[in-house]
């Protein structure tokens, strides 16, 4: 939701403080959104992946071979 703030009559320092407060809230909201996205789509831990689904090998594996599982 977009809000309009009437800053007429305020000193430039007050307007700047309001801008900083808005920027802080925007940053907080962004961090919270990133945290929610990380919880919804966590990066799988490769040790857990290999423990649950071990790889039988007879040669050297590349990083791609491991992570593409």
Buried (B, 14 or more C-beta within 10 A) or exposed (E): EEEEEEEEEEEEEEEEEEEEEEEEEEEEEEEEEEEEEEEEEEEEEEEEBEEEEEEEEEEEEEEEEEEEE
